[in-house]
Amino acid sequence: MIDNLAPKIFCPADLTVDNFEEDCGPTYVDLDSVVVLDCSPTINGTISIDLFNDGSVNIITTGLEADGEYPNGTHRISFKVEDGCNNFSTCSFLLTVVDAKKPNASCHDIQIDLVAVQGGGMAQITPVMLDVESNDNCTPDHKLIFAVTPSIFDCDDLGPNDVTLSVTDGAGNTDICVAVVTVQDNMNVCPGSSNGTVTGKVLDTNSEGVQYANIQIANISGMEDETDAYGTYTISGLTPGSEYVVQPMKNTNALNGVSTYDILMIQKHLVGVSSIKNPYKLIAADINKSNHISISDVIELRKTLLTASPTLRRMTAGVL
């Protein structure tokens, strides 16, 4: 008796899998094996893999399972099974690997001024004004799609406004971040406007933003704000054309960056070995706030270091 019947072969259905690899590299895919029905006790399988389904076979191997690492894209996986009598059958299916990792959206707060238009004021922002190096694991930065909502502001939007920046990669994955856009009418373009706003930044000697500094308008209760991670503050409700004194203060962690080395620097300054010339450091060296540097400042700083006190004894710590 001669077996002339080819094996019956059943391939898995076309399949789409997600790739979350950080470097956008190939991801491991666990595939179902083909199902073969045949009376022969011997079945040999050959697997041909056409990466990116472009008509060229890139990988040939044996077996009935095609598990392995596959890059993003659509790939054709073909099977040929042959029984002991040289009868064979073939089937194939498509495996699609898609980038499923969202971009990293990053944004920061900004302040904008309204400009005069008919009937009031208006300002428009663009994504680049909010973006802080947003990126994606697969899509180059210049091919990312940015959008900002809302993007147009008028006199009804004076003050802080939450704005959403969305970043979409080439695979359609989207991430968002929320920034605060403070709308100001410093040019008094809004009808009946009496709301002035002052905004600015508190920076250290390295031009880095100082966070959690309290900003007050002198002699006006309730007119205050706290700086964000970039050192930015905004105070609204002021009368345009009036003069105000802005007082920044941070009275926490007085010993941040302070060590016995600072005592040595003050002593060298006092004896004329190495003068402190930086105006900010001169202010810091006046520990007891006497408006001049003396041995009393050395004594006061030494006491504070020895007791690990969170505040300096005779002055408001952290006055900027």
C-alpha positions in Angstrom: 0.0 0.0 0.0 1.3 3.4 -1.0 0.5 6.6 1.0 -0.3 9.3 -1.5 -2.2 11.7 0.8 -0.5 14.9 1.9 -0.6 15.8 5.6 -3.2 18.2 6.7 -1.6 21.3 8.2 -3.3 24.2 10.1 -1.3 27.4 10.7 -2.1 29.8 13.5 -4.3 32.8 12.6 -2.6 36.1 11.7 -1.3 37.6 14.9 -0.4 41.1 16.2 1.7 41.5 19.3 2.9 44.6 21.2 6.6 45.5 21.7 7.5 47.3 24.9 11.3 47.0 24.5 13.1 50.1 25.9 15.6 50.2 23.0 12.9 49.5 20.3 14.8 46.3 19.6 13.3 42.8 18.7 10.9 41.3 21.3 10.4 37.6 22.1 7.2 36.2 20.7 5.8 32.8 21.9 3.8 31.4 18.9 1.4 28.5 18.7 2.8 25.5 16.8 1.2 24.3 13.6 -1.3 21.4 13.8 -0.6 18.5 11.6 -2.9 15.5 10.8 -1.3 12.5 9.1 -1.2 8.8 9.4 2.6 8.7 9.0 4.6 8.3 12.2 7.3 10.6 10.8 6.6 14.3 10.2 9.3 16.7 9.3 8.8 20.4 9.4 10.6 23.3 7.7 10.0 26.9 8.8 10.8 29.8 6.4 10.6 33.4 7.8 10.2 36.4 5.5 11.1 39.3 7.8 9.0 42.4 6.8 7.0 40.3 4.3 9.0 41.7 1.4 9.2 38.4 -0.6 12.7 37.3 0.5 13.3 34.5 3.0 15.6 35.6 5.8 15.6 32.6 8.1 15.1 28.9 7.4 15.0 26.4 10.3 13.4 23.1 11.1 10.5 22.2 13.4 6.9 23.0 14.0 7.3 26.0 16.3 8.5 29.5 15.3 9.0 31.1 18.7 11.7 33.7 18.8 12.7 37.4 18.7 11.0 39.5 16.0 11.5 43.2 15.2 8.8 45.7 14.7 7.0 45.2 11.4 4.9 42.5 9.6 6.6 39.2 8.9 5.4 36.1 7.0 6.0 32.8 8.7 5.7 29.7 6.4 5.6 26.0 7.3 6.2 23.0 5.1 5.5 19.6 6.6 6.5 16.3 4.9 5.5 12.8 5.9 7.6 9.6 5.5 6.3 9.1 2.0 7.5 12.5 0.8 3.9 14.0 0.7 3.9 17.5 1.9 1.7 20.5 2.6 2.3 24.2 3.3 0.7 27.0 5.1 1.7 30.5 6.3 0.5 33.3 8.5 1.4 36.9 9.2 3.0 38.1 12.5 2.8 41.8 13.1 5.0 43.3 15.9 4.0 46.9 16.8 5.7 49.5 19.0 3.5 49.8 22.0 5.6 51.9 24.3 4.4 55.4 24.8 6.7 58.4 24.3 8.0 60.4 27.3 6.2 63.7 27.4 7.9 66.4 29.5 6.8 70.0 29.8 7.3 73.1 32.1 5.2 76.1 33.2 5.4 79.4 31.3 4.1 82.9 31.5 2.7 84.8 28.5 1.5 88.4 27.9 -1.6 89.3 26.0 -1.2 91.5 23.0 -3.8 94.0 21.7 -6.4 92.8 19.3 -9.7 94.2 18.3 -11.9 94.0 21.4 -9.3 93.1 23.9 -6.1 90.9 24.1 -5.0 87.6 22.8 -2.0 85.3 23.0 -1.1 82.0 21.3 1.3 79.3 22.4 3.0 76.5 20.5 4.2 73.1 21.7 7.8 74.1 21.5 7.2 76.7 24.2 6.2 74.0 26.7 8.3 71.0 25.6 11.3 69.9 27.7 13.1 67.3 25.7 10.2 64.9 25.1 11.4 61.7 23.5 10.5 58.2 22.3 12.2 54.9 22.2 11.6 54.3 18.4 10.6 57.6 16.8 13.3 60.3 16.3 12.5 63.5 18.1 12.0 65.5 14.8 9.3 63.0 13.8 7.3 63.2 17.0 3.9 64.9 16.6 3.2 67.6 19.3 -0.1 69.2 20.1 -1.1 71.7 22.9 -4.6 72.2 24.2 -5.8 74.9 24.7 -3.4 77.1 22.6 -5.2 80.4 22.4 -5.9 82.7 25.3 -7.7 86.0 25.8 -8.8 88.3 28.6 -11.1 85.7 30.1 -8.0 83.5 30.8 -6.0 85.9 33.0 -4.1 84.1 35.6 -3.0 80.4 35.7 -4.4 77.9 33.2 -3.8 74.2 33.0 -2.6 73.2 29.5 -2.0 69.7 28.1 0.9 68.9 25.9 0.5 65.7 23.9 3.3 63.8 22.2 2.6 61.1 19.6 5.1 58.7 18.1 5.1 57.1 14.7 3.1 54.1 15.9 0.3 56.3 17.2 1.2 55.9 20.9 0.6 59.1 22.9 1.7 60.5 26.2 0.7 63.8 27.8 1.9 66.2 30.5 0.2 69.2 32.1 1.8 72.6 32.4 0.5 75.8 33.9 0.4 78.8 31.5 0.0 82.1 33.4 -1.7 84.7 31.2 -0.8 88.3 32.0 -2.2 91.6 30.9 0.9 93.7 31.6 0.1 96.0 28.7 -3.4 96.7 29.9 -5.1 95.6 26.7 -8.1 94.0 28.3 -11.2 96.2 28.6 -11.6 97.6 32.1 -8.5 95.7 33.2 -7.2 96.5 36.6 -5.4 93.3 37.2 -1.6 93.5 37.2 0.7 90.5 37.5 4.3 90.2 38.5 6.2 87.1 37.6 9.9 86.1 37.9 12.4 83.5 38.9 14.5 82.9 42.0 17.9 81.5 41.0 20.9 80.5 43.0 24.5 81.5 42.1 24.6 78.6 39.6 21.5 79.9 37.8 19.5 77.0 39.1 15.9 77.5 40.1 15.2 77.7 43.9 12.1 75.7 44.8 9.7 76.3 47.7 10.8 79.9 48.2 8.0 82.1 49.6 7.5 85.3 47.5 5.5 88.1 49.1 4.5 91.6 48.2 5.7 93.7 51.0 3.1 95.1 53.4 0.2 93.5 51.5 -1.4 90.4 53.3 -2.2 87.5 51.0 -0.2 88.6 48.1 2.2 85.7 47.9 3.3 82.6 45.9 5.7 79.7 46.2 8.3 79.0 43.6 8.1 75.8 41.5 10.9 73.4 40.6 12.2 76.0 38.1 12.2 78.8 40.7 9.2 80.5 39.0 6.6 82.5 40.8 3.5 84.5 39.8 1.4 87.0 41.8 -1.7 88.5 40.4 -4.3 91.0 41.5 -2.0 94.0 41.5 -2.8 97.5 40.3 -1.1 98.3 37.0 1.2 101.3 37.2 1.8 101.0 41.0 5.1 100.2 42.6 5.6 97.1 44.8 8.4 95.5 46.7 8.9 91.8 46.1 10.3 89.9 49.1 11.6 86.4 48.5 12.3 84.2 51.5 13.2 80.6 52.2 13.5 79.7 55.9 14.2 76.0 55.7 17.2 73.8 55.8 19.7 76.5 57.0 22.6 74.1 56.9 22.1 73.0 53.3 25.6 73.1 51.8 27.1 74.6 55.0 30.2 73.0 56.6 33.3 73.8 58.7 34.9 74.8 55.4 32.7 77.9 55.5 34.1 78.8 58.9 37.6 78.6 57.4 36.6 80.8 54.5 35.2 83.5 56.8 38.3 83.4 59.0 40.5 83.8 55.9 38.4 86.8 54.9 38.7 88.4 58.3 42.5 88.1 58.4 42.9 89.2 54.8 44.3 86.0 53.5 41.5 85.4 51.0 38.8 87.9 50.6 35.2 87.0 49.8 34.3 89.0 46.8 31.1 87.3 45.6 28.2 89.6 46.9 25.9 86.6 47.5 28.6 84.9 49.6 29.2 88.1 51.5 25.5 88.2 52.4 25.7 84.5 53.5 28.8 85.1 55.6 26.9 87.7 57.6 25.5 85.1 59.9 24.1 87.3 62.6 22.7 89.9 60.1 24.7 92.8 61.5 25.5 94.1 58.0 29.2 93.4 58.3 31.3 90.2 58.7 33.1 89.7 62.1 34.3 87.1 64.4 30.8 87.0 65.9 29.6 85.4 62.6 32.3 82.6 63.0 31.1 81.9 66.6 27.5 81.8 65.5 28.1 79.5 62.6 30.3 77.2 64.8 27.5 76.9 67.4 24.9 76.1 64.7 27.1 73.4 63.2 27.9 71.8 66.6 24.2 71.7 67.6 23.0 70.7 64.1 20.3 73.2 64.4 17.9 73.5 61.5 17.9 77.3 61.8 20.5 79.9 62.5 20.2 81.4 65.9 20.2 85.2 65.3 18.8 85.6 61.9 16.1 84.4 59.5 17.7 81.5 57.8 17.7 81.4 54.0 16.9 85.0 53.3 17.6 85.3 49.6 
